[in-house]
Amino acid sequence: MKHRNIIDYYQDDWWADAACLGTEPGMMFPMNEEQQRFVASTVCGQCAVRAECLEFALVTKQEHGVWGGDTESGRRHLLKISKAQKQA
């Protein structure tokens, strides 16, 4: 992942192409893991900016909701792996 200023991530325009744009906001923040997996596969599964969204969520440490086709626990796992690789 290329190092960028965190402000740049909030100014990117990939949001305009997101499959979730215009959906009920609560839909992207389901309470349980099963619902999160469902949203990740149905909404994010066909999204053109899925990679950009996931990168944004990881860099800005979004703790809640579905981002880039991944669940809250999935992103925590990815962050742990990344942290371990940096320490190795």
Secondary structure, 3 states (H helix, E strand, C coil): CCCCCHHHHHHCCHHHHCCCCCCCHHHHCCCCHHHHHHHHHHCHHHCCCHHHHHHHHHHCCCCCCCECCECHHHHHHHHHHHHHHHHC
